[in-house]
Amino acid sequence: MARPVLVTSAAGGRQGKTGRHLSEMLLARKIPVRAFVHRIDDRSERLRALGAEIVEGDFLDIRSVQRAVQGTSAIYFAYPVQDGLLDATTAMALAAREAGITRLVNLVMLQSSPDAPTPRMRQNYLSEQVFEWANLGAVHIRATVFYENLASLVRQSLPAQGAVRLPWGSQSTVLPLVAGEDVARVAAGLMTAPSLIAGTTYPLIGTTISLKEIIATFARVLGRSVTYEDISDEEWKRQALARGFNQHAVEHLSSLWRAIRGAAIDPSDPHYAVADAIEAIGGAPPKTFESFVRESQGEWLAKSA
């Protein structure tokens, strides 16, 4: 029997649920999956029903990481936006090196460098370096803001108030976005490719879209008036913490919003071009933002009622 692929964050969480999408995609291709989950629940049981091997563990517990990695053929590493990334990276790199892993797909953020604008992005850069030093054949997916993240933020006010309340400046602000599903399709393509060039990075942008276009898309799909209310960073931080966001995520996102406001992104800038890799490696054109909103409009309308 073929050795399974280890997929971390496989149950799906607050971000783009790439681990869950990837698990389902690999299983559909008859590729065995070992799903690394934080706890056994309905989400992990649904994966088990699809044929995944479920392993409960903790990124920060080296013994559970070693047990999860042993006997696998490749690793998808996607650590949630919370404290502990570098500890988790080190544990995974050690376990993978011990197990002889030669293919690891590492999910990080679009800008990953020592001078990136958020603390999480700077940690992502260090995480990349650890995997490189471990000589695991690592490649790095650098994904921009997920549609799913934007939707999670907007759902806090749009259904009940008909307004998007975020600290994004004017409606001319442009955001680079991507569907979590598209990121997972690229990861699946990399996992199943005949060979990879270690150290390669894959910047993934599915669309660059203005806040004005985002508002218009919600209004068009939902068939209701939608407005935008610009709020301060401090107000957004208070609301996010009250809704259960962890401090690490709040600091990352607050820094990201400031960076996006100040960047004055030009959609024609090649740095923000739609990634060819989404179709070339993932096998389909990137999902549009409108398609994403339409797919979930039943949930939006139910909450708006």
C-alpha positions in Angstrom: 0.0 0.0 0.0 1.2 3.5 -0.9 2.4 5.6 2.0 -0.1 8.4 2.9 0.3 12.1 2.5 0.2 14.0 5.9 -2.2 16.9 5.7 -2.1 19.3 8.6 -5.0 21.5 9.7 -7.1 18.9 7.9 -10.3 19.5 9.7 -10.6 23.1 8.5 -10.6 26.2 10.7 -11.1 30.0 10.6 -9.0 30.6 7.5 -9.3 29.1 4.0 -9.7 25.5 5.1 -7.0 24.5 2.6 -6.1 21.4 4.6 -9.7 20.1 4.4 -10.0 20.9 0.7 -6.7 19.3 0.0 -7.6 16.1 1.9 -10.8 15.8 -0.1 -9.0 16.4 -3.4 -6.3 13.8 -2.7 -8.8 11.2 -1.5 -10.9 11.8 -4.7 -7.7 10.9 -6.6 -7.3 7.7 -4.5 -4.2 9.0 -2.8 -4.2 7.9 0.9 -4.3 10.8 3.4 -3.3 10.9 7.0 -5.3 13.9 8.4 -3.6 15.7 11.3 -6.3 17.3 13.4 -6.3 19.1 16.8 -9.3 17.2 18.1 -11.7 14.5 17.0 -15.1 16.0 16.1 -17.8 16.0 13.4 -15.3 17.6 10.8 -12.7 14.9 11.3 -15.3 12.1 11.3 -16.5 13.4 7.9 -13.0 13.0 6.6 -12.7 9.6 8.1 -15.9 8.6 6.2 -14.2 9.7 3.0 -11.4 7.3 3.7 -8.8 9.5 5.6 -6.7 8.1 8.4 -7.3 10.5 11.3 -4.5 11.4 13.7 -5.2 13.6 16.7 -2.3 15.8 17.8 -0.8 19.1 18.6 1.6 21.0 16.4 3.6 22.0 19.5 3.9 18.5 20.9 7.0 17.0 19.2 6.0 13.4 20.1 2.6 13.7 18.5 4.2 15.3 15.4 6.7 12.5 15.1 4.0 9.9 15.4 1.9 11.7 12.7 4.9 12.0 10.3 6.2 8.5 10.6 5.5 6.4 7.6 4.2 9.2 5.4 5.4 10.1 1.9 5.0 13.9 1.9 3.7 16.7 4.1 1.3 19.7 3.7 2.2 22.2 6.4 -0.5 24.9 7.2 -0.2 26.4 10.6 -3.1 28.6 11.8 -2.7 32.3 12.4 -1.9 32.0 16.1 1.2 32.0 18.3 3.7 29.2 17.9 4.5 29.1 14.2 8.3 28.8 14.7 8.0 26.2 17.4 5.6 24.2 15.2 7.9 24.6 12.2 10.9 23.3 14.1 9.0 20.3 15.4 7.8 19.4 12.0 11.2 19.9 10.3 12.8 17.6 12.9 10.1 14.9 12.6 10.2 15.1 8.8 14.0 14.9 8.6 13.9 11.9 11.0 11.3 10.2 8.7 13.2 10.8 5.5 10.6 13.1 4.0 11.7 14.6 0.6 8.6 16.6 -0.3 6.9 19.2 1.9 4.5 21.9 0.7 4.5 24.9 3.1 1.6 27.4 3.1 2.7 30.9 4.0 1.5 34.4 3.1 2.0 36.4 -0.1 4.7 38.6 1.3 7.2 36.6 3.2 10.4 38.5 3.9 12.4 40.0 6.8 10.9 43.4 6.2 7.3 42.3 5.5 4.6 44.6 7.1 3.2 42.1 9.6 4.8 40.1 12.4 3.2 36.9 11.0 4.7 37.5 7.6 8.1 37.9 9.0 7.7 34.7 11.0 6.6 33.0 7.7 9.9 33.9 6.2 11.8 32.4 9.1 9.6 29.3 8.8 10.6 28.9 5.2 14.3 29.1 6.1 13.9 26.3 8.7 12.4 24.0 6.2 15.1 24.9 3.7 17.9 24.1 6.2 16.2 20.7 7.0 16.7 19.7 3.4 13.2 18.3 3.0 12.6 19.2 -0.6 10.3 22.0 0.6 8.4 24.3 -1.7 6.4 27.3 -0.5 2.9 28.5 -1.5 2.6 32.2 -0.8 -1.1 32.9 -0.8 -2.8 36.3 -0.4 -5.9 37.0 1.6 -8.5 34.3 1.3 -12.0 35.0 0.1 -13.1 33.0 3.1 -11.3 35.3 5.5 -12.9 38.4 3.9 -16.3 36.7 4.1 -15.8 35.9 7.8 -15.0 39.5 8.5 -17.9 40.9 6.5 -20.5 38.5 8.0 -20.1 40.3 11.3 -22.1 43.3 10.0 -23.5 42.7 6.6 -26.3 40.3 7.2 -27.9 42.3 10.0 -26.9 45.8 9.1 -26.5 45.8 5.4 -23.0 47.3 5.8 -19.4 46.3 5.6 -17.6 47.8 8.6 -13.9 47.5 8.3 -10.7 49.7 8.5 -9.9 49.5 4.8 -10.0 53.2 4.0 -11.9 54.5 0.9 -13.7 52.3 -1.6 -10.9 52.8 -4.0 -8.7 50.5 -1.9 -7.6 47.5 -3.9 -7.2 44.0 -2.3 -5.4 41.0 -3.7 -7.6 37.9 -2.9 -7.7 34.2 -3.6 -10.1 31.3 -3.0 -8.9 28.8 -0.4 -10.1 26.0 -2.8 -7.7 27.3 -5.5 -4.8 27.3 -3.1 -5.7 23.7 -2.2 -5.8 22.7 -5.9 -2.3 24.1 -6.4 -1.2 22.1 -3.3 -2.7 19.0 -4.7 -0.9 19.6 -8.0 2.4 20.0 -6.2 1.8 16.9 -4.1 1.2 14.8 -7.2 3.7 16.3 -9.6 6.5 13.9 -10.8 9.1 16.2 -9.4 9.6 19.6 -7.7 12.4 22.0 -7.5 13.2 22.5 -3.8 13.0 26.1 -2.6 10.5 27.2 -5.3 7.9 29.7 -4.2 4.4 30.0 -5.8 2.8 33.4 -5.2 -1.0 32.9 -5.5 -3.4 35.7 -6.3 -6.8 34.9 -7.8 -8.0 38.4 -8.3 -7.2 42.1 -7.5 -10.4 43.8 -6.7 -11.4 47.2 -5.3 -13.5 47.6 -2.2 -16.0 49.4 -4.4 -16.3 46.2 -6.6 -16.6 44.0 -3.5 -19.5 46.1 -2.2 -21.2 46.1 -5.6 -20.7 42.3 -5.9 -22.4 41.7 -2.5 -25.3 44.0 -3.5 -25.8 42.4 -6.9 -25.7 38.8 -5.7 -27.7 39.3 -2.5 -30.2 41.7 -4.2 -30.0 44.3 -1.4 -28.5 47.6 -0.7 -25.0 47.3 0.8 -22.9 50.2 2.1 -19.4 50.6 3.4 -18.5 52.1 6.8 -14.8 52.8 7.4 -13.9 52.2 11.1 -10.7 52.9 13.0 -8.1 50.2 13.6 -8.7 50.4 17.3 -12.5 49.8 16.9 -11.8 46.9 14.7 -9.3 45.4 17.2 -11.8 45.7 20.0 -14.6 44.0 18.0 -12.3 41.3 16.7 -11.0 40.4 20.2 -14.6 40.4 21.5 -15.6 37.9 18.7 -12.8 35.5 19.8 -9.9 36.3 17.5 -6.6 35.6 19.2 -4.2 38.4 19.9 -1.7 37.1 17.3 -4.3 37.2 14.5 -5.5 40.6 15.6 -2.0 42.1 15.4 -1.3 40.5 12.1 -4.6 41.6 10.5 -4.3 45.2 11.9 -0.9 45.5 10.4 -2.1 44.0 7.2 -5.0 46.5 6.9 -2.6 49.4 7.4 -0.3 48.0 4.8 -3.0 47.5 2.2 -4.4 51.1 2.8 -1.0 52.5 2.3 0.0 50.4 -0.7 -2.3 52.1 -3.2 -2.3 48.8 -5.2 -2.6 49.2 -8.9 -4.4 46.2 -10.4 -2.1 46.4 -13.5 1.0 46.1 -11.3 2.6 42.7 -12.3 3.4 42.1 -8.6 -0.4 41.7 -8.2 -1.1 39.7 -11.4 -3.4 36.7 -11.3 -1.1 33.7 -10.7 -0.7 31.4 -13.8 0.1 28.6 -11.3 -3.5 28.4 -10.3 -4.5 27.0 -13.7 -1.2 25.5 -14.7 -0.7 23.5 -11.5 -4.2 23.5 -10.0 -5.9 22.6 -13.3 -8.6 25.2 -13.5 -8.9 29.0 -13.8 -9.1 30.9 -10.4 -12.5 31.2 -8.9 -13.9 34.7 -9.2 -15.1 36.6 -6.2 -18.6 36.8 -7.5 -18.7 33.0 -8.0 -17.5 32.6 -4.4 -20.3 34.9 -3.1 -22.9 33.2 -5.2 -21.9 29.8 -3.9 -22.6 30.9 -0.3 -25.6 33.2 -0.9 -28.0 30.9 0.8 -26.1 31.4 4.0 -26.0 35.1 3.6 -29.7 35.4 2.8 -30.5 33.2 5.8 -28.6 35.4 8.1 -30.1 38.5 6.5 -33.7 37.4 7.1 
